[in-house]
Amino acid sequence: MTVIDFVATDLFIVRIIKYLGANPDNKWVNTYEFTAVADGDTASLITLAHDFVNFEAAIHDDGVFFDHVTVSTWVPDSVPYDPTAFLSIPLTQQGTISDITNENVALGMALRVKRNPVSGRFGNLFYRGVLHENQVSAPAGVPILSNASEIQDLVDGAVTSSSIDAYVGVSIDGNFALSMIDATGAVVRRVTSLVVGGVSLIKQDHQWFNRTP
């Protein structure tokens, strides 16, 4: 399994690294797992990575900048170093949401999006740099989305405009299926939809955020 060429059923991980323009030293990452549903090569992996960067850019505030994206085989990093095990692609994009006058909420307050699989428990994606003050309320001190359907519309629109709908669902049109993979790599469940789940409070040094790029 390499990023140079691969076959159907090979597994891959895409990591998108971002930062606030006001604080470029504090980077965080979102991670996605994929199953190849057709044979392919480096070009198809690069397309996959850029499609998911475009998806994230479509839901993030324009104060969020995209540093780089990596694509790696699901097999853990090897020793000695194997240059065919991953790609690292520099980025110059930033978020596209610029028409909201309210300030961003604190970085520890993330939008939670559920990955709904074909079976079993759902998984979560946590996006910070997305929510603004007018989109969150806190009855009884617990933060919730003021208008969840509005945020769902934003996510749905981003799924379509970025073309990642080719990778999500029971029927896959692209070379890859967004998946949830267990710790052994033996159990792979395809993700059928991305559904807004609410607001999550997560420490800024949480493993989902500040990982070594």
Secondary structure, 3 states (H helix, E strand, C coil): CCCCEECCCCEEEEEEEEEECCEEEEEEEEEEEEEECCCEEHHHHHHHHHHHHHHHHHHCECCEEEEEEEEEECCCCCCCCCCCCEEEEECCCECCECCCCCCECCCCEEEEEEEEECCCCCEEEEECCCCEHHHEECHHHCCEECCHHHHHHHHHHHHHHCCHHHCCCCCCCCCEEEEEECCCCCCEEEEEEEEEEEEEECCCCCCCCCCCC
